[in-house]
Each structure stands twice: as C-alpha cells, then as structure tokens.
Amino acid sequence: MTETTLDWTGPDLLDAVEVRREDGDLLVLDAAGGISCIDLESGAIALLGTVILCEQTIEDDGRYGVASRWRLHASADGAFAAIVFDGGSDGFVVDLDDFRITLKLDGGDYYPDTVAFSLCFLSLRGAAVVVHRTAWNRLDASDPRTGALLTQRGPTTYVDGKAPPHYLDYFHGRLHPSPSGSRLFDDGWAWQPVGIPRVFDAAAWLSDNVWESEDGPSVRWLSYCDDWNFPACWIDDDRVVLGHMSNWNDEEFASDPAPPGAARRTHHRPEPAGRDVRPQTADERRAACLVLGRTIDLRRAWARHFGLVGRQRRLHRSAA
C-alpha cells in the first residue's frame, strides 16, 4: 500500500470518491461546494467547478445510524458526479465536462432522515446511468447527460386509498452496486422498523423489466435485523459482506446478539436469459434468506410482524 500526502489548502473536504480520469484519480467535494480532481501521483489539483450547497435542517443527527452530510458520488470514468444529502431529500447530478447541472434530485419527504440518500452510478451498454430514489419506496434510473428518465412506469404509492400493482412497502437505503454493476444491494427497512437488506438484478431492471426493483424474479430479501445503515460491500458478483449482523428471533421478532465470527449468506442467481422466469415460491424465498446458518420463515415472521404493529402500519399506509 502506498501512502500519499496532499498539500490541501482549500476549504474543508466533505467527501472523496475514486475515479478514472485523464487529469486524476480522485474527485473531492469541499465545504464551499467546490469539486476538484486530484492526481495522486503528481499531486496536481484542478478545480472543476463550484455548486451551491444549500443549508440543511438536521434533527437528531445519527439517530438511525445516518451521518447527515453532503456526499459525493461519481461515475467510474469521472464524467459525471452527484452531490446528495444523506438523511435528507436534496441532490443534483453534474456533467463535469462543462460543469452543468443536468438533473435535480428529490428523494421524497417521508422519513428521509432514516436512510442515506439512495444513489449510485451504473453502466448500461457502455453508457453511464444514475440510479436514485424518487420516493421512499421507489428507485428510478436517469440519463446523467440529459436528466431523461429511463424507468418510466405507473404509480408506486397508494391511489384512492388502494395499493397499486407492484406496490413495494419498503424504504430504500444506501445502494451498493456489484463489481460488474449487474446487481444492486439495497440497505433499507420496513415497518416496524426492521432492517431488511435486499438484492436485485439491475441489468434486468434497466433492460427488460421496469418493475424488477419492486417485485421482479431476481429480488432477494437477505435478512431481518433491528438495525440498518450498517457496513456492507461486495466480494464478487455473488457474495456480499454485511457488518453488524445478529441472530433473528422469530418468537420475539427482534435480534439476539450474534457470536463473534463470520457467517455465510446465500442467494441465487435469476434464470439465464432465454429460459422461463417465474416468480419465487414461498419455499424459495425462505431458502434464499439464510442468516448465520439458520433460515428465516418469511411467512411466519411477516404474519407475526403485521399482528404486532397493525396500527403503525395503517398510519404508514395512510401517509404513503
């Protein structure tokens, strides 16, 4: 490992992200809204432009494990950047070539303080795509060059007091793309509140099934836990490492402390292209949710969950 020291004399740095640009390999966001590119080998620093970071209201910062702050994201080639406020609803996408804001982001105002702002960059047929939350229970993908929506579909919230088709009762959280960008890990939660990390096929969502992120056949609910906003990363396209996990107690509908060590979490790939794809059965959903060597019975747990928190759930739906 090589350690590099930079002579930074500008405003305080808020965030940094690795990129592959001709003029450097690190983008940084400073407290004055400046986005700079840094060449770690030469130490050269180039200010690409400045954005206005509006003052944000922060209440009870850190209550849900979210550090409320401005965060910087970038496409792998460093052509586009996104600045979002974790624990809030605001953000925007910038084309760094001519430093132009191409898309203003709104993540919705329903409990945004419980999660990081859901956003990441993917590649679709060699072109950058930005995935972002547009409501508490909805993800969309847009073209970062023009801001054009790529995942146009019907409503995902209640209409006239009724849930629409494909309704997803889930608060999207921090997004982690797999190394190839073909899958997305979503660190979100559901009432009352229970962290339920999930994975789905982003390639299928962007190319074949616009409802894949809601209830597509590739969706896997990985576990239950009392907390969310925990460390997570992909090892490869088939394995995810989750930090701060615990043993789920079906009887208490709560987490028990887990012993030290590592656990294996397994989920299955969707059927290859060209083969029939059918919805998961209940048995398959149970089998896909292995936590610390034991299986969660989703039907039993959800039934218990709804019975315990029926009033909170009705309030939740009335506001959706």
C-alpha positions in Angstrom: 0.0 0.0 0.0 1.3 3.4 -1.0 0.6 6.4 1.3 0.3 9.8 -0.4 0.2 13.2 1.5 -1.5 16.1 -0.3 -0.9 19.7 0.4 -4.6 20.8 0.5 -5.1 24.5 1.4 -8.7 24.9 0.4 -11.9 24.7 2.3 -12.5 21.6 4.5 -13.1 18.4 2.5 -16.5 16.8 2.9 -16.1 13.7 0.7 -13.9 12.0 -1.9 -14.5 9.3 -4.5 -12.1 7.3 -6.7 -12.4 7.8 -10.5 -10.5 7.1 -13.7 -10.0 10.4 -15.4 -7.1 11.6 -17.6 -6.4 14.5 -15.2 -6.6 12.5 -12.0 -7.9 9.6 -10.0 -9.7 11.2 -7.1 -12.7 13.6 -7.0 -13.2 15.6 -3.8 -16.1 17.9 -2.6 -15.2 20.8 -0.3 -17.3 22.8 2.1 -17.6 25.7 -0.3 -19.2 23.4 -2.9 -16.1 23.0 -5.0 -15.5 19.8 -6.9 -11.8 19.2 -7.6 -9.9 16.4 -9.4 -6.6 15.3 -7.8 -3.8 13.4 -9.5 -2.4 11.3 -6.6 0.8 10.6 -8.5 1.8 14.2 -9.2 -0.2 15.9 -6.5 -1.8 18.2 -9.1 -5.2 19.6 -8.0 -7.7 21.0 -10.6 -10.9 22.8 -9.5 -13.6 21.7 -11.9 -16.3 24.0 -10.7 -18.4 25.0 -7.8 -22.0 24.2 -6.8 -24.2 25.8 -4.2 -24.7 23.6 -1.1 -28.0 24.8 0.4 -28.2 24.8 4.2 -29.9 21.7 5.5 -32.1 21.2 8.6 -30.7 18.4 10.8 -32.7 17.0 13.6 -31.4 14.3 15.9 -28.4 13.5 13.7 -27.3 9.9 13.9 -30.4 8.5 15.5 -30.8 5.9 12.8 -27.1 5.4 12.1 -27.0 8.0 9.3 -24.4 10.8 9.4 -26.4 13.7 7.9 -24.0 15.3 5.5 -23.3 16.1 1.9 -21.9 13.1 0.0 -20.2 12.9 -3.4 -20.8 10.1 -5.9 -19.3 9.8 -9.4 -19.4 7.6 -12.5 -16.4 5.3 -12.8 -14.9 7.4 -15.7 -15.4 10.6 -13.7 -17.5 12.2 -16.4 -20.5 12.7 -14.0 -20.8 13.5 -10.3 -23.8 13.5 -8.0 -24.0 15.5 -4.7 -26.7 14.4 -2.3 -27.5 15.0 1.3 -27.6 11.8 3.4 -30.6 11.9 5.8 -32.3 14.4 3.5 -34.1 14.7 0.2 -31.9 17.1 -1.9 -29.3 16.5 -4.5 -28.2 17.1 -8.1 -26.2 15.5 -10.9 -23.4 17.4 -12.6 -21.9 16.8 -16.1 -18.2 17.5 -15.2 -17.2 18.1 -18.9 -18.9 21.5 -19.0 -19.8 21.6 -15.3 -23.5 21.8 -15.9 -26.3 20.6 -13.5 -28.3 18.1 -15.6 -30.7 16.7 -13.0 -32.1 18.0 -9.7 -32.8 15.2 -7.3 -35.7 14.8 -4.8 -35.7 11.7 -2.7 -39.1 12.4 -1.1 -40.0 13.8 2.3 -41.3 10.6 4.0 -38.8 9.7 6.7 -35.7 10.6 4.7 -33.7 11.0 7.9 -33.7 7.2 8.4 -31.6 6.4 5.4 -28.7 7.6 3.3 -29.8 9.1 0.1 -30.2 6.2 -2.4 -27.9 6.9 -5.3 -25.3 5.2 -7.4 -23.9 5.1 -11.0 -24.2 2.1 -13.2 -23.3 1.4 -16.8 -25.9 0.4 -19.5 -24.4 -0.7 -22.8 -21.3 1.2 -22.0 -23.0 4.5 -21.1 -23.3 5.9 -17.5 -26.7 5.7 -15.8 -27.6 7.3 -12.4 -29.9 5.3 -10.1 -31.7 7.5 -7.5 -34.6 7.4 -5.1 -37.6 9.5 -6.2 -39.8 8.4 -3.3 -39.4 6.5 -0.1 -40.4 3.2 -1.9 -39.3 3.9 -5.4 -36.0 3.9 -7.3 -35.6 5.3 -10.8 -32.8 5.5 -13.3 -31.9 8.6 -15.4 -29.5 9.6 -18.1 -27.0 11.8 -16.4 -26.3 13.7 -19.7 -29.8 15.0 -20.1 -31.7 14.1 -17.0 -34.1 12.0 -19.0 -36.0 9.3 -17.0 -35.2 5.7 -18.1 -37.6 3.8 -15.9 -41.0 5.3 -16.7 -43.7 3.2 -15.1 -47.0 3.5 -13.2 -47.6 4.8 -9.7 -45.9 3.2 -6.8 -47.8 4.8 -3.9 -51.4 4.5 -2.8 -54.1 5.8 -5.3 -57.6 6.5 -3.8 -56.7 4.5 -0.7 -55.6 1.4 -2.6 -52.2 0.0 -3.3 -51.3 -0.1 -7.0 -49.9 -3.2 -8.7 -46.3 -3.9 -7.8 -46.6 -1.8 -4.6 -43.4 -2.1 -2.5 -43.7 -1.4 1.2 -40.0 -0.7 1.7 -37.8 2.3 2.5 -34.9 2.3 0.1 -31.5 3.0 1.6 -27.8 3.1 0.6 -27.1 1.4 -2.7 -24.1 -0.8 -3.4 -23.6 -1.9 -7.0 -21.9 -5.3 -7.5 -18.4 -5.2 -9.1 -19.9 -5.7 -12.6 -22.8 -3.4 -11.9 -25.2 -6.1 -12.8 -26.8 -6.2 -9.3 -27.7 -3.7 -6.6 -27.6 -4.2 -2.9 -30.2 -2.0 -1.1 -29.7 -1.3 2.6 -33.3 -0.4 3.5 -36.0 -1.1 6.0 -39.7 -1.8 6.5 -42.2 -1.2 9.4 -42.0 -1.7 12.4 -38.9 -0.8 11.9 -36.9 -3.8 10.7 -33.8 -3.6 8.6 -34.2 -5.9 5.5 -31.2 -5.7 3.1 -32.2 -6.8 -0.4 -30.6 -7.5 -3.8 -32.0 -7.3 -7.3 -30.8 -7.6 -10.9 -30.1 -4.1 -12.1 -29.3 -5.2 -15.6 -32.8 -6.8 -15.9 -34.4 -3.7 -14.5 -32.7 -1.4 -17.0 -33.1 -3.6 -20.0 -36.1 -5.9 -19.6 -38.5 -5.4 -16.7 -39.2 -1.9 -15.4 -40.8 -3.4 -12.3 -37.7 -5.5 -11.4 -36.8 -3.2 -8.5 -40.2 -3.7 -6.9 -41.1 -7.4 -7.3 -39.1 -8.8 -10.1 -38.0 -12.5 -10.0 -34.4 -11.5 -9.1 -35.3 -9.8 -5.9 -33.8 -11.4 -2.8 -34.6 -10.3 0.8 -31.5 -11.3 2.6 -32.2 -11.0 6.3 -34.1 -9.3 9.2 -32.2 -7.2 11.8 -33.0 -4.5 14.3 -30.7 -2.0 12.6 -29.8 -0.9 9.1 -27.2 1.6 7.7 -24.5 -0.9 8.6 -21.3 -1.6 6.6 -21.6 -3.7 3.5 -19.6 -4.5 0.5 -19.5 -7.0 -2.4 -16.7 -9.6 -2.6 -17.7 -10.5 -6.1 -20.9 -10.6 -8.1 -22.3 -13.5 -6.0 -21.3 -12.6 -2.4 -21.9 -9.7 -0.1 -20.2 -9.0 3.2 -22.6 -7.5 5.9 -21.3 -5.9 9.0 -23.1 -5.7 12.4 -25.3 -8.7 11.9 -27.2 -10.6 14.5 -29.4 -13.7 15.0 -33.0 -13.1 14.2 -35.5 -14.3 16.9 -38.8 -15.3 15.2 -40.6 -15.6 18.5 -39.7 -12.1 19.8 -39.5 -10.5 16.3 -36.2 -8.9 17.3 -32.5 -9.6 17.0 -30.4 -11.5 19.5 -26.6 -10.7 19.7 -24.6 -12.9 17.4 -21.4 -14.6 18.5 -18.1 -13.3 17.0 -17.1 -14.6 13.6 -18.3 -14.7 10.1 -21.4 -16.1 8.5 -22.3 -17.2 5.0 -25.3 -15.6 3.3 -26.6 -17.3 0.2 -28.8 -16.1 -2.6 -29.5 -17.5 -6.0 -29.0 -16.0 -9.5 -32.1 -15.4 -11.6 -32.7 -17.8 -14.5 -30.4 -17.2 -17.5 -31.8 -15.2 -20.5 -33.8 -17.4 -22.8 -35.2 -19.6 -20.0 -38.6 -19.3 -18.5 -38.6 -16.9 -15.5 -41.3 -17.5 -12.9 -42.0 -15.8 -9.5 -40.2 -17.2 -6.5 -42.2 -19.6 -4.4 -42.5 -19.2 -0.7 -40.1 -22.1 -0.2 -37.5 -20.5 -2.5 -37.9 -17.1 -0.7 -37.3 -18.9 2.6 -34.3 -20.8 1.2 -32.7 -17.6 -0.1 -32.7 -16.0 3.4 -30.0 -17.8 5.3 -28.8 -15.9 8.4 -25.9 -17.3 10.5 -26.7 -20.8 9.4 -30.4 -20.7 10.1 -33.5 -20.0 7.9 -36.0 -17.2 8.4 -39.6 -18.3 7.7 -40.8 -15.2 5.9 -44.5 -16.1 6.0 -44.4 -16.7 9.8 -42.3 -13.7 10.5 -44.4 -11.3 8.4 -47.6 -12.6 9.9 -46.2 -12.0 13.4 -44.9 -8.6 12.4 -48.2 -7.4 10.9 -50.1 -8.6 14.0 -47.8 -6.8 16.4 -47.7 -3.5 14.5 -51.0 -3.2 12.7 -51.8 0.3 13.9 -48.4 1.6 12.9 -48.7 0.0 9.5 -52.1 1.6 8.9 -50.7 5.0 9.8 -47.8 4.3 7.4 -50.1 3.4 4.5 -52.4 6.4 5.1 -49.4 8.7 4.6 -48.0 6.8 1.6 
